Amino acid sequence: MAFPSTFADVYNEVIAKVGLNATADLAKTKDWVNQVYAEVAVETEALQDYAAITLTASSSVYTVATGILRVKQMYVTPSGQGASRPLQPISLEQLLEWSASNSGPVTGGVTHYAFVGQTLIQFYPVPAAADVVTIYYVKLPTALSAAGDVPMFQEPYATECLVNGASFKAAVFLKDPDAALFKQLYDDATSRYRAHLRRREGSMTRQFRLTRGQVVTPSDPSVDMGW
């Protein structure tokens, strides 16, 4: 098997490991590899990018691009000014409570935000100008399609995660008793990749920072796993 692995290397390895039919099961195997590719991107947050939203005066609710899976950080650049401190996430209930007593635009830019389901985001206070919000976010990879496509993940984690994850899905489909083994190998590879990414970021807490020196434990414990 070549290294670093191409899409063809991965799906051919899965076919060989699980004993699939190289012709009849090829399309399904490719799908399983791409499913795992997306899952690992979400679970490890390996792939991230940034985008901008240009605000409109007196409008506080905006549609979030479907490619923004999770927001990692956000700041606003008020029109004609420098970048702000990171915006603070709050609950929709809290945002609406504040908005009830202060519904008009406020000069100086937004300071907080809340997500409304999967596709909407609401800012507080109501923007007063065409400020620009910059969002750092977790994204999905482009699905592998050509035989020579190379996964965006770093090696050796890319090969281990994709081969073992897709082998697990194939084994479940075949009701193969080795499915549990492939699942264990997949979970181990994903955990080691996540640990590598955390170390690559440097030593830091996964807690949300409120003000200088103050932190609060988030409701989602996955951001402070200690890896």
C-alpha positions in Angstrom: 0.0 0.0 0.0 1.4 3.4 -1.1 2.2 6.1 1.5 0.8 8.6 1.8 -2.4 6.9 0.7 -4.5 7.9 -2.2 -8.3 7.4 -2.4 -7.6 4.2 -4.5 -5.1 2.9 -1.9 -7.7 3.4 0.9 -10.7 1.8 -0.8 -8.6 -1.1 -2.2 -7.2 -1.8 1.3 -10.8 -1.9 2.7 -11.9 -4.3 0.0 -9.0 -6.6 0.8 -9.3 -6.4 4.6 -13.0 -7.2 4.7 -13.2 -9.5 1.7 -15.5 -7.4 -0.5 -16.1 -7.8 -4.2 -13.8 -5.4 -6.0 -16.4 -4.7 -8.6 -19.8 -5.2 -7.1 -18.9 -3.5 -3.8 -16.7 -0.7 -5.1 -19.3 2.1 -5.1 -20.4 1.2 -1.6 -16.8 1.1 -0.4 -16.1 4.6 -1.8 -19.1 5.9 0.0 -18.0 4.3 3.3 -14.6 5.9 3.0 -16.1 9.4 2.4 -18.5 8.9 5.2 -15.6 8.2 7.6 -13.7 11.1 6.0 -16.5 13.5 7.0 -17.0 11.9 10.5 -13.3 12.2 11.4 -13.3 15.9 10.2 -16.2 16.6 12.6 -14.9 14.6 15.6 -11.3 15.8 15.5 -12.0 19.3 14.1 -8.9 18.8 11.9 -10.1 21.0 9.1 -10.8 24.7 9.8 -11.2 27.9 7.9 -12.5 31.4 8.3 -15.2 33.4 6.6 -16.7 36.9 6.9 -20.3 38.1 7.3 -21.0 41.7 6.4 -23.7 43.0 8.8 -26.6 45.3 7.9 -27.6 48.2 10.1 -30.7 47.3 12.2 -30.6 43.6 11.3 -29.5 41.2 14.0 -30.4 37.7 12.5 -28.3 36.1 9.7 -28.1 32.8 7.8 -25.0 30.8 8.5 -23.4 29.0 5.5 -24.0 25.3 5.6 -20.3 24.6 5.4 -19.8 26.2 8.9 -20.1 23.1 11.1 -18.9 24.5 14.4 -17.7 28.0 15.3 -14.3 28.1 17.0 -13.9 31.9 17.4 -15.5 35.1 16.1 -14.7 38.8 16.2 -16.1 41.9 14.6 -14.4 44.8 12.8 -16.7 47.8 13.2 -16.8 50.1 10.2 -13.8 52.4 10.2 -12.3 50.7 13.3 -10.0 47.9 14.3 -10.9 44.4 15.2 -12.8 43.7 18.5 -12.1 41.2 21.2 -13.6 37.8 20.5 -17.3 37.7 20.6 -18.9 35.8 23.4 -21.4 33.0 22.8 -24.6 33.2 25.0 -27.9 31.4 25.0 -30.8 32.6 22.8 -32.8 33.2 25.9 -30.2 35.6 27.4 -29.9 37.4 24.1 -33.6 37.9 23.8 -33.8 39.1 27.4 -31.2 41.8 26.7 -32.7 42.7 23.4 -36.1 43.3 25.1 -34.6 46.3 27.0 -32.3 47.5 24.3 -33.8 46.8 20.8 -32.2 49.6 18.9 -28.8 49.7 17.1 -25.8 50.4 19.3 -22.7 52.2 18.0 -19.5 50.3 18.6 -20.3 46.9 17.2 -21.8 43.6 18.4 -20.3 41.8 21.4 -22.3 38.6 21.7 -24.0 36.0 19.5 -26.4 33.0 19.8 -27.1 30.2 17.4 -30.7 29.5 16.4 -30.8 25.9 15.2 -28.4 24.9 12.4 -28.8 27.8 9.9 -29.3 31.0 11.8 -27.2 33.2 14.1 -28.3 36.3 16.0 -26.0 39.0 17.2 -26.3 41.4 20.2 -26.6 44.3 20.2 -28.3 45.1 17.0 -25.7 46.3 14.5 -25.6 50.0 13.7 -23.5 49.8 10.6 -22.0 47.5 7.9 -19.6 45.9 10.4 -17.7 42.8 9.3 -17.8 39.6 11.5 -14.9 37.2 10.9 -15.7 33.5 11.8 -13.2 30.8 12.4 -15.0 27.5 11.9 -14.7 23.7 11.5 -15.5 22.5 8.0 -16.1 19.3 6.1 -13.5 18.1 3.5 -14.4 17.9 -0.2 -15.4 14.3 -0.9 -12.7 12.1 -2.5 -13.7 11.1 -6.0 -10.7 10.5 -8.3 -8.5 7.5 -7.7 -5.5 9.7 -7.1 -7.1 12.1 -4.7 -5.1 12.4 -1.4 -7.0 13.0 1.9 -6.4 16.3 3.6 -5.7 14.7 6.9 -2.1 14.3 8.1 -0.4 10.9 7.9 -0.2 8.4 9.4 -3.6 9.2 10.8 -5.3 9.6 7.5 -4.7 6.1 6.4 -5.4 4.5 9.8 -8.7 6.4 10.3 -10.1 6.0 6.8 -9.2 2.3 6.4 -10.3 1.1 9.8 -13.4 3.3 9.8 -14.6 2.2 6.4 -13.7 -1.4 7.2 -16.0 -1.1 10.3 -18.9 0.1 8.2 -18.3 -2.6 5.6 -18.1 -5.3 8.3 -21.4 -4.1 9.9 -23.0 -4.3 6.4 -21.7 -7.9 6.0 -22.6 -8.8 9.6 -18.9 -9.7 10.0 -17.9 -10.6 13.6 -14.7 -8.6 13.1 -16.8 -5.4 13.1 -16.0 -4.8 16.8 -12.2 -5.1 16.1 -12.4 -2.6 13.3 -14.4 -0.2 15.4 -11.8 -0.4 18.2 -9.0 0.3 15.7 -10.9 3.2 14.2 -11.6 4.7 17.6 -8.0 4.4 18.6 -6.8 6.0 15.4 -9.2 8.9 15.7 -8.3 9.5 19.4 -4.6 9.5 18.5 -5.2 12.0 15.7 -7.3 14.2 18.0 -4.4 14.1 20.6 -1.9 15.0 17.9 -4.0 18.0 16.8 -4.3 19.2 20.5 -0.6 19.0 21.0 0.0 20.8 17.7 -2.1 23.7 19.0 0.1 24.0 22.1 -0.7 23.7 25.8 -3.9 25.5 26.5 -7.2 25.0 28.3 -10.3 24.0 26.3 -12.4 26.2 28.6 -14.2 29.3 27.3 -12.5 32.6 28.4 -14.8 35.3 29.6 -12.5 38.1 30.6 -8.9 38.5 31.4 -7.8 35.6 33.5 -11.4 34.2 34.0 -12.6 31.0 32.5 -15.8 29.0 32.6 -16.3 25.3 32.0 -18.4 24.9 28.8 -21.5 22.8 28.7 -19.9 20.6 26.1 -17.2 18.6 27.9 -15.7 17.5 24.5 -13.8 20.8 24.3 -11.7 20.0 27.4 -10.9 16.3 27.1 -7.3 16.6 28.4 -5.7 15.1 25.4 
